[in-house]
């Protein structure tokens, strides 16, 4: 994860304020937060599915031996 300093954060927020305006900025922030949360849930789900499949395969290999 890249480190974002105070100066970079101020620049990003200033650009967002200019692009979206003060009225829309809270809505954009809410939508972005919701999207990131859904992405994290989907990522965790895929990660768990892969781990379960690997664990199942490992157990099957141990049973065969």
C-alpha positions as CSV (number, residue, x, y, z in Angstrom):
1,X,0.0,0.0,0.0
2,X,1.5,3.3,-1.0
3,X,2.1,5.9,1.7
4,X,0.1,9.0,1.1
5,X,1.4,12.1,3.0
6,X,-0.6,15.1,4.1
7,X,0.4,17.1,1.0
8,X,-0.8,14.4,-1.4
9,X,-4.1,14.0,0.6
10,X,-4.8,17.8,0.4
11,X,-4.1,17.8,-3.3
12,X,-6.4,14.8,-3.9
13,X,-9.2,16.3,-1.8
14,X,-8.8,19.7,-3.5
15,X,-9.2,18.1,-6.9
16,X,-12.2,16.1,-5.8
17,X,-13.8,19.3,-4.4
18,X,-13.2,21.1,-7.7
19,X,-14.5,18.2,-9.9
20,X,-17.5,17.2,-7.8
21,X,-18.3,20.4,-5.9
22,X,-19.2,20.7,-2.3
23,X,-22.8,19.5,-2.7
24,X,-21.9,16.2,-4.4
25,X,-18.7,15.4,-2.5
26,X,-20.4,13.7,0.5
27,X,-22.5,11.5,-1.9
28,X,-19.4,10.6,-3.9
29,X,-17.5,9.7,-0.6
30,X,-20.4,7.5,0.5
31,X,-20.6,5.7,-2.8
32,X,-16.8,5.2,-2.9
33,X,-16.9,3.8,0.7
34,X,-19.7,1.5,-0.2
35,X,-17.9,0.3,-3.3
36,X,-14.7,-0.4,-1.4
37,X,-16.6,-2.3,1.3
38,X,-18.3,-4.5,-1.3
39,X,-15.0,-5.1,-3.1
40,X,-13.4,-6.1,0.2
41,X,-16.2,-8.6,0.9
42,X,-15.9,-10.1,-2.6
43,X,-12.1,-10.3,-2.3
44,X,-12.4,-12.1,1.1
45,X,-15.0,-14.5,-0.3
46,X,-12.8,-15.4,-3.2
47,X,-9.8,-15.8,-0.9
48,X,-11.8,-18.1,1.4
49,X,-13.1,-20.2,-1.5
50,X,-9.5,-20.7,-2.8
51,X,-8.2,-21.6,0.6
52,X,-11.1,-24.1,1.1
53,X,-10.4,-25.7,-2.2
54,X,-6.7,-26.0,-1.4
55,X,-7.4,-27.4,2.0
56,X,-9.8,-29.9,0.5
57,X,-7.2,-30.9,-2.1
58,X,-4.5,-31.3,0.6
59,X,-6.8,-33.5,2.7
60,X,-7.6,-35.7,-0.3
61,X,-3.8,-36.0,-1.0
62,X,-3.2,-37.1,2.6
63,X,-6.0,-39.6,2.4
64,X,-4.6,-41.2,-0.7
65,X,-1.2,-41.6,0.9
